[in-house]
Each structure stands twice: as C-alpha cells, then as structure tokens.
Amino acid sequence: MLNAGIRRRTPPYAFADFHSTPPTDRGRRRMTSRNQPVSHATGRFPERPIAAERAAAWQKLLHDEVAHRALDEPGRLLSAYFRERERSSLGQIVSTANKLAAACETVFVVGPRAAIKSVEMLIAATTHPFHNWLGPGGRAGRARLIALEACGDNDLLQGALDLVRRACDGPTLHDRWALAVVDGDVATTDAEKRLVAATAAPLAAALQAAATSDDDLRTRLYVLSRGAADELLPRGLAHTSLPLLEPALFFNGPALFGATLVGDDTVTLLKGATWFWEAARRRLAAESPIVQLAEFLAQPEVRIAAWHHSVEPLARRFAATARRRRDDSRMRVVAPFHAAESLDEDDAEHAPTLHLWAESVRRDRLAIAPPEERAAAAAAQPGSAEIQLTRPSDVALGELCQWFTAVQILESLTIRSDR
C-alpha cells in the first residue's frame, strides 16, 4: 500500500524516458493511457496539397541523424536531469542559476550577440513584462537580469561600470551584483570570444575590488564556458565553469540559464517541447502540423500576427532565422495588440497571415477589448491560418518553440533536396 501511494503521488514524467528512441508496444500503450499529455498548442491551416519535395523532406527528417539530434535535445536533457539531477548538464545550469539568484540582487550576463539575443528572447516570452522593475517581493526573491552584448562601444561599457561600482558600495544582499560570462558555444568564433572577454574583464575587476572575501567573490562571478575564455579573464579570479548545450534556436545554454535565473520553470518548457515532438513524429506528412505549417509559410510575403506579448519574441526570432527558399519569399511579424502595427495595411492586404493567439490569459482580465475575439475573427478569414494556445503557459510555449524549430529544420532539408 505504501508503494502504491508513492506511485500515485509521483508525476508520470518522473519515470519516463524522454530520449526519443523507437517506442516498444508497452510504450505505445502507456502513451495512450490517461497519463498522456494533452497538447496546449493546436493549429488550423487552409486545405492545400502538400508539395512532393516537402513530403520527401518530412520522411528524410524522420531518419536524419542531425535533425533527430536537434529535436531530441529537450528529451535528452530531461532524461539526464531526472536520472542524475545536479550532475546532468541541465541540473548544473539550473542549480547554479538558483544559487546565484538567491545570493545576489542583480546579474550582468555578458556574451556574444547570438547568445544575448537568445537570453532576451526567452525571458521576454516567459517572465513578467517588467521583471527588473519589480521589488524583491514582486520577483519572488529572484534576481534582476541585465543582458549586455559584447561590443566595442566604450560608452556603453562605461555605463555598465557605473551601475556596478555604485551598487557594490553596499554590503547587504540587496546591493550585491554578480557577473555571468557566456563565451558562446561551438559556433562562436575566436574573435567573438576575445570581445566577450574584453567586455567582461572590467566588470569582473570591479566586482573583484568590491568583494569582501574570497567566498563573496566566488558568489559574484560565474563563467559559463567551454574553457576558451578562461585565460582571457583577470588572473586569480575565482570562477565556476558550467557545460553549455549545443547551439539551438530556442533552448540553448545561455537562454536556459537566464530564464532560470529570473524564476522561469525551464523544466516545464522542455517538457512541452518533448511532448510535442514525441506526438508529431508519429504523424504522416499530410497530417503533420510541422509539414502543414511549413507548407503555409512557403508562400511569398507571409505575415505572422502575434496576438500576445509572450509569443511575439518567439515569432520574431523564428522569422529572423528562417531560411527562405526564394528571394521573394519574406516573413514579417506584426503585433496587432500594438496600435502602430495594423493588419489592414494597403501593401499587404491580401498577404497570407498566420495568427498566433492564446484562448485565455495568465492573469485576471481587465476591462479592455479582448484581443482573443479579434484574433479568432481574423483567423477565420479564408486563406488565413492559426496556432491557438490554450493559455500562454510554459508547456504551451515549449510546444511552440519545438514547432518552430522542427519547421526550420524541415525547410532546410527541403532546400537541400532541391539542390
């Protein structure tokens, strides 16, 4: 009876193997049981035939080793995390971010442009819109985060130093600042790594001068690196090296570190991504939401209308990194909840539009015109498509991230097959 009670109280994912291996018959029965996750992101697309090259690319994606390694990464991270906890890559990132958030008030994250954009994107999608402006109680004790892109702007770096030097004058926890250096991943060039180290060095020196002890210094500095930038930082500076994940569109090491630092549940994000891919990979090409979305976005002059501030940064990152098949195929993201961005522009009146909207909201609804009604009406127009989230939760956003990632990989395989 004791064991049965423990099993009932334990979440079903605690015993699941999230690594995407071909399921056994027993695994298939488990996936169809009452514990099967419910999708929080659903799509509706115009009925149109699937292009032969895209259907062939879908079959190639299901058997391509590189594509599987990218799409299976959230599942591998979760499997290792549930088995090894803090010894796993995700566990080390999460535990270090939690310790740093509990010990310091504000954290500077310095890194190359791609890494900083990933951090800003995931934080904007998952956390409070004005997180840094809230007090410690409003942030639930989590740290404020300032993302600083490594660049050669002297005045920008001097401004950052002004903040660090003034804040380090106080001895209390609410005055303590820290530095997290991200020297990038395997795709970062040596020039970018040197620029990151040059930007981080004066900030690290300011923290070193303000530290009251060696323990205080170790609390203030973290280097998330593969070892390339260690020798470029000031000598004798204590640091902690953490593993970085492979390059990814959304779930890379700097992004997960930053999101955890400000209090987001990155494990739940990865669960949503894993569940989406495990369900999508069992579909035929004509029934796959990945293929349907890729087919819709292959049209020229496609717009993505993001009707919620959480999905807007994800859509903009996807549009900025999507590989287009033709030079005349462009993708533009608008946010209709902003008055400056309208869907009634004359130059794109008949452009196919993908509407991203959430059926419900996170907080109590205020007495304003709900954008959900306008989004539903706009998505019902002929030729339009929609992706609807039950609510902008971490699970739904994780599914959307994995959806966009799979579409980008499918498009790259389609381009490769055409050449």
C-alpha positions as CSV (number, residue, x, y, z in Angstrom):
1,M,0.0,0.0,0.0
2,L,2.9,2.4,0.8
3,N,4.4,1.8,-2.6
4,A,1.1,2.3,-4.4
5,G,0.6,5.6,-2.6
6,I,4.0,6.8,-3.6
7,R,3.4,5.9,-7.2
8,R,0.1,7.8,-7.2
9,R,1.7,10.9,-5.9
10,T,4.7,10.8,-8.2
11,P,4.3,12.6,-11.5
12,P,4.2,10.3,-14.5
13,Y,7.1,12.0,-16.2
14,A,9.4,11.1,-13.3
15,F,9.6,7.5,-14.6
16,A,9.5,8.4,-18.3
17,D,12.5,8.1,-20.6
18,F,12.4,11.2,-22.7
19,H,15.1,10.1,-25.1
20,S,13.4,9.7,-28.5
21,T,14.0,6.0,-29.2
22,P,11.5,3.9,-31.2
23,P,8.8,3.0,-28.6
24,T,8.0,-0.6,-27.7
25,D,4.5,-1.9,-27.6
26,R,4.4,-1.3,-23.9
27,G,5.5,2.3,-24.5
28,R,2.7,2.7,-27.1
29,R,0.1,1.5,-24.6
30,R,1.5,3.9,-22.0
31,M,1.2,6.9,-24.4
32,T,-2.5,6.2,-25.0
33,S,-3.3,5.9,-21.3
34,R,-4.9,8.5,-19.2
35,N,-1.5,10.0,-18.3
36,Q,-0.9,11.0,-22.0
37,P,-0.1,14.8,-22.1
38,V,-2.7,17.0,-23.7
39,S,-1.4,19.3,-26.4
40,H,-1.7,23.0,-25.4
41,A,-0.9,24.3,-28.9
42,T,-3.1,23.4,-31.9
43,G,-3.2,24.6,-35.4
44,R,-5.7,25.2,-38.3
45,F,-4.4,25.6,-41.8
46,P,-6.1,26.0,-45.2
47,E,-6.6,22.8,-47.1
48,R,-4.0,22.6,-49.8
49,P,-1.9,19.7,-51.2
50,I,1.5,19.0,-49.7
51,A,4.3,19.6,-52.1
52,A,6.1,16.4,-53.1
53,E,9.5,17.8,-52.1
54,R,8.2,18.8,-48.6
55,A,6.7,15.3,-48.1
56,A,10.0,13.8,-49.1
57,A,11.8,16.2,-46.7
58,W,9.5,15.0,-43.9
59,Q,10.5,11.4,-44.5
60,K,14.1,12.5,-44.5
61,L,13.7,14.4,-41.3
62,L,12.3,11.3,-39.5
63,H,15.5,9.4,-40.4
64,D,18.1,12.2,-40.5
65,E,20.6,11.8,-37.6
66,V,21.5,15.5,-37.4
67,A,17.8,16.6,-37.3
68,H,16.9,14.0,-34.7
69,R,19.8,15.1,-32.5
70,A,18.5,18.7,-32.6
71,L,14.8,17.8,-32.0
72,D,15.6,15.1,-29.4
73,E,17.8,17.5,-27.3
74,P,15.0,18.6,-24.9
75,G,14.2,14.9,-24.2
76,R,17.8,14.0,-23.6
77,L,18.2,16.9,-21.3
78,L,15.2,15.9,-19.3
79,S,16.2,12.2,-19.2
80,A,19.6,13.1,-17.8
81,Y,18.1,15.6,-15.4
82,F,15.7,13.1,-13.9
83,R,18.4,10.4,-13.6
84,E,21.3,12.5,-12.4
85,R,19.8,15.8,-11.2
86,E,22.6,18.2,-10.4
87,R,25.2,16.1,-12.2
88,S,23.5,16.5,-15.5
89,S,24.1,19.4,-17.9
90,L,20.6,20.9,-17.2
91,G,20.9,20.3,-13.5
92,Q,24.2,22.2,-13.3
93,I,22.8,25.1,-15.2
94,V,19.6,25.2,-13.1
95,S,21.3,24.7,-9.7
96,T,23.9,27.4,-10.5
97,A,21.3,29.9,-11.6
98,N,19.2,29.2,-8.5
99,K,22.2,29.7,-6.2
100,L,23.2,32.9,-8.0
101,A,19.6,34.3,-7.8
102,A,19.4,33.6,-4.1
103,A,22.8,35.2,-3.3
104,C,22.6,38.3,-5.5
105,E,20.2,41.1,-6.4
106,T,21.2,41.8,-10.0
107,V,23.2,39.7,-12.5
108,F,25.0,41.0,-15.6
109,V,25.0,38.4,-18.4
110,V,27.8,39.2,-20.9
111,G,28.1,37.2,-24.1
112,P,28.2,37.3,-27.9
113,R,25.3,38.7,-29.9
114,A,23.6,35.4,-30.7
115,A,23.7,34.2,-27.0
116,I,22.4,37.5,-25.6
117,K,19.5,37.6,-28.1
118,S,18.6,34.1,-27.0
119,V,18.5,35.2,-23.4
120,E,16.4,38.3,-24.1
121,M,14.0,36.3,-26.3
122,L,13.2,33.5,-23.8
123,I,12.9,35.9,-20.8
124,A,10.6,38.2,-22.7
125,A,8.4,35.2,-23.6
126,T,8.2,33.6,-20.2
127,T,8.6,36.1,-17.4
128,H,6.8,39.2,-16.1
129,P,6.9,42.0,-18.7
130,F,8.5,44.4,-16.2
131,H,10.5,41.9,-14.2
132,N,13.5,44.2,-13.5
133,W,11.3,47.0,-12.2
134,L,9.6,44.8,-9.5
135,G,10.8,44.8,-6.0
136,P,12.3,41.6,-4.4
137,G,8.9,40.5,-3.2
138,G,7.3,41.0,-6.6
139,R,10.1,39.0,-8.2
140,A,9.6,36.2,-5.6
141,G,13.2,36.7,-4.5
142,R,14.6,36.1,-7.9
143,A,17.4,38.2,-9.4
144,R,17.2,41.1,-11.8
145,L,19.0,40.4,-15.1
146,I,20.8,42.8,-17.4
147,A,21.9,41.3,-20.7
148,L,24.9,43.0,-22.2
149,E,26.1,42.2,-25.7
150,A,29.8,42.2,-26.1
151,C,30.7,45.1,-28.4
152,G,33.3,47.8,-28.9
153,D,31.1,50.6,-27.6
154,N,33.2,52.3,-24.9
155,D,30.4,54.5,-23.5
156,L,28.0,51.5,-23.2
157,L,30.6,49.6,-21.1
158,Q,31.4,52.7,-19.0
159,G,27.6,53.0,-18.3
160,A,27.6,49.4,-17.1
161,L,30.6,50.0,-14.9
162,D,28.8,53.0,-13.3
163,L,26.0,50.7,-12.3
164,V,28.3,48.0,-10.9
165,R,30.5,50.5,-9.0
166,R,27.6,52.3,-7.3
167,A,25.8,49.1,-6.4
168,C,28.8,47.4,-5.0
169,D,29.2,50.1,-2.3
170,G,26.5,48.5,-0.1
171,P,27.3,45.4,2.0
172,T,23.8,43.9,2.0
173,L,22.3,41.3,-0.2
174,H,20.1,43.8,-1.9
175,D,23.2,45.7,-3.1
176,R,25.1,42.6,-4.4
177,W,25.7,42.3,-8.1
178,A,27.1,39.4,-10.0
179,L,28.5,38.6,-13.4
180,A,27.8,35.7,-15.7
181,V,30.1,35.4,-18.6
182,V,28.9,33.4,-21.6
183,D,31.8,33.0,-24.1
184,G,29.4,31.2,-26.5
185,D,29.2,27.7,-27.9
186,V,30.9,25.7,-30.6
187,A,29.7,28.1,-33.3
188,T,31.3,31.2,-31.6
189,T,34.4,32.5,-33.4
190,D,37.7,33.3,-31.7
191,A,37.2,37.0,-32.4
192,E,33.8,36.9,-30.6
193,K,35.3,35.1,-27.6
194,R,38.1,37.7,-27.3
195,L,35.5,40.5,-27.5
196,V,33.4,38.8,-24.8
197,A,36.5,38.5,-22.5
198,A,37.4,42.2,-23.2
199,T,33.9,43.3,-22.3
200,A,33.7,41.1,-19.2
201,A,37.2,41.9,-17.8
202,P,36.5,45.5,-16.4
203,L,33.2,44.3,-14.9
204,A,34.9,41.3,-13.3
205,A,37.7,43.6,-12.0
206,A,35.0,46.0,-10.5
207,L,33.4,43.0,-8.7
208,Q,36.8,41.8,-7.6
209,A,37.5,45.1,-6.0
210,A,34.2,45.2,-4.2
211,A,34.3,41.7,-2.9
212,T,34.8,41.5,0.9
213,S,36.2,37.9,0.9
214,D,37.1,35.0,-1.4
215,D,33.7,33.4,-0.7
216,D,32.0,36.7,-1.6
217,L,34.0,36.8,-4.9
218,R,33.0,33.2,-5.8
219,T,29.4,34.2,-5.3
220,R,29.7,37.1,-7.7
221,L,31.3,35.6,-10.7
222,Y,30.3,32.7,-13.0
223,V,31.9,31.8,-16.3
224,L,29.6,29.7,-18.5
225,S,32.2,28.5,-21.0
226,R,33.9,25.6,-22.7
227,G,37.2,26.9,-21.3
228,A,38.1,29.2,-24.3
229,A,37.7,32.5,-22.4
230,D,39.2,31.4,-19.0
231,E,42.7,32.5,-19.8
232,L,41.5,35.9,-21.1
233,L,39.9,36.9,-17.8
234,P,41.8,38.6,-15.0
235,R,44.2,36.1,-13.2
236,G,43.4,34.9,-9.8
237,L,39.7,35.5,-10.4
238,A,37.6,32.7,-9.0
239,H,35.0,31.3,-11.4
240,T,32.8,28.3,-12.0
241,S,32.7,26.7,-15.4
242,L,29.4,25.2,-16.5
243,P,28.6,23.0,-19.5
244,L,26.9,24.8,-22.4
245,L,24.4,23.0,-24.6
246,E,24.7,22.5,-28.3
247,P,23.6,25.5,-30.5
248,A,19.8,25.6,-30.7
249,L,17.1,28.0,-31.9
250,F,15.5,28.4,-28.5
251,F,16.7,26.1,-25.9
252,N,20.5,26.8,-25.6
253,G,22.6,27.1,-22.5
254,P,22.6,30.9,-22.1
255,A,18.8,31.1,-22.7
256,L,18.0,28.4,-20.1
257,F,20.4,29.9,-17.6
258,G,18.9,33.3,-17.9
259,A,15.3,32.1,-17.8
260,T,16.1,30.0,-14.6
261,L,17.8,33.0,-13.1
262,V,14.7,35.2,-13.2
263,G,12.5,32.4,-12.0
264,D,11.1,30.6,-15.0
265,D,10.4,26.9,-15.0
266,T,12.7,25.7,-17.7
267,V,12.0,22.1,-17.0
268,T,8.3,22.6,-17.8
269,L,9.4,24.4,-21.1
270,L,11.4,21.3,-22.1
271,K,8.6,19.0,-21.2
272,G,6.3,20.8,-23.6
273,A,8.9,20.6,-26.3
274,T,9.4,16.9,-25.7
275,W,5.8,16.0,-25.7
276,F,5.1,17.9,-28.9
277,W,7.9,16.2,-30.8
278,E,7.0,12.7,-29.4
279,A,3.5,13.2,-30.7
280,A,4.4,14.9,-34.0
281,R,6.9,12.4,-35.2
282,R,4.2,9.7,-35.3
283,R,2.2,11.6,-37.9
284,L,2.1,11.1,-41.7
285,A,3.2,14.0,-43.8
286,A,-0.4,15.1,-44.7
287,E,-1.4,15.0,-41.0
288,S,1.7,16.5,-39.5
289,P,1.3,20.0,-38.1
290,I,5.0,20.6,-38.8
291,V,4.6,19.9,-42.5
292,Q,1.3,21.9,-42.7
293,L,2.9,25.0,-41.1
294,A,6.0,24.7,-43.3
295,E,3.7,24.5,-46.4
296,F,1.8,27.6,-45.4
297,L,4.9,29.6,-44.7
298,A,6.4,28.7,-48.0
299,Q,4.1,31.2,-49.7
300,P,5.6,34.6,-50.5
301,E,5.1,37.6,-48.3
302,V,3.7,35.7,-45.3
303,R,2.8,37.6,-42.2
304,I,2.8,36.3,-38.6
305,A,0.3,38.1,-36.4
306,A,1.3,37.6,-32.7
307,W,-1.7,38.5,-30.5
308,H,0.1,38.1,-27.2
309,H,3.3,39.5,-25.9
310,S,4.6,36.0,-24.9
311,V,4.5,34.6,-28.4
312,E,5.8,37.8,-30.1
313,P,9.5,37.3,-29.3
314,L,9.4,33.7,-30.3
315,A,7.8,34.6,-33.6
316,R,10.3,37.3,-34.3
317,R,13.3,35.1,-33.6
318,F,11.8,32.4,-35.8
319,A,11.2,34.8,-38.7
320,A,14.7,36.3,-38.3
321,T,16.4,32.9,-38.6
322,A,14.1,31.1,-41.0
323,R,15.7,30.1,-44.2
324,R,13.6,31.1,-47.2
325,R,13.5,29.1,-50.4
326,R,13.2,32.0,-52.7
327,D,14.5,35.6,-52.6
328,D,10.9,36.9,-53.0
329,S,9.7,34.9,-50.0
330,R,9.7,37.1,-46.9
331,M,8.2,36.7,-43.5
332,R,7.1,39.7,-41.4
333,V,5.9,39.7,-37.8
334,V,3.3,42.1,-36.6
335,A,1.7,42.5,-33.1
336,P,-1.9,43.7,-33.6
337,F,-2.2,44.5,-29.9
338,H,0.1,47.4,-30.6
339,A,-1.7,50.3,-32.2
340,A,1.3,51.0,-34.5
341,E,1.1,47.6,-36.2
342,S,-2.1,47.0,-38.1
343,L,-3.3,44.1,-40.2
344,D,-5.1,46.5,-42.6
345,E,-2.1,47.9,-44.4
346,D,-2.6,48.5,-48.1
347,D,0.7,46.9,-49.2
348,A,-0.2,43.6,-47.6
349,E,-3.9,43.5,-47.7
350,H,-4.1,40.1,-49.3
351,A,-1.0,38.5,-47.8
352,P,-1.5,35.1,-46.1
353,T,-1.4,35.5,-42.4
354,L,-0.6,33.1,-39.6
355,H,-2.4,34.2,-36.4
356,L,-0.8,33.2,-33.0
357,W,-3.1,33.8,-30.1
358,A,-4.0,32.4,-26.7
359,E,-7.5,31.4,-25.7
360,S,-7.1,32.6,-22.2
361,V,-4.8,34.9,-20.2
362,R,-2.4,34.3,-17.3
363,R,-3.9,37.0,-15.0
364,D,-7.4,38.3,-14.2
365,R,-8.9,40.0,-17.2
366,L,-9.1,43.8,-17.2
367,A,-11.9,45.9,-18.8
368,I,-10.2,46.3,-22.2
369,A,-11.1,45.0,-25.6
370,P,-10.0,41.3,-25.5
371,P,-7.7,40.6,-28.5
372,E,-8.8,37.0,-28.5
373,E,-12.1,37.8,-30.1
374,R,-10.4,39.9,-32.9
375,A,-7.8,37.2,-33.3
376,A,-10.4,34.4,-33.7
377,A,-12.3,36.6,-36.2
378,A,-9.2,37.3,-38.2
379,A,-8.1,33.7,-38.2
380,A,-11.5,32.6,-39.6
381,Q,-10.9,34.6,-42.8
382,P,-10.3,32.5,-45.9
383,G,-6.7,31.8,-46.6
384,S,-5.6,32.5,-43.1
385,A,-4.1,30.0,-40.6
386,E,-3.9,30.0,-36.9
387,I,-2.0,28.5,-34.0
388,Q,-4.0,28.6,-30.8
389,L,-2.6,28.2,-27.3
390,T,-5.0,27.2,-24.5
391,R,-3.1,29.7,-22.4
392,P,0.4,31.2,-22.6
393,S,1.8,28.7,-20.1
394,D,5.3,27.3,-20.1
395,V,4.1,24.0,-21.5
396,A,2.4,25.7,-24.5
397,L,5.4,28.0,-25.1
398,G,7.7,25.0,-25.1
399,E,5.5,23.3,-27.7
400,L,5.5,26.4,-29.9
401,C,9.3,26.6,-29.6
402,Q,9.7,23.0,-30.7
403,W,7.2,23.5,-33.5
404,F,9.1,26.4,-34.9
405,T,12.4,24.5,-34.6
406,A,11.0,21.5,-36.5
407,V,9.7,23.7,-39.3
408,Q,13.1,25.4,-39.7
409,I,14.8,22.0,-39.9
410,L,12.2,20.7,-42.3
411,E,12.7,23.8,-44.5
412,S,16.5,23.3,-44.5
413,L,16.1,19.7,-45.6
414,T,13.7,20.8,-48.4
415,I,16.2,23.3,-49.7
416,R,18.9,20.7,-49.6
417,S,16.8,18.2,-51.6
418,D,16.1,20.9,-54.2
419,R,19.7,21.5,-54.9
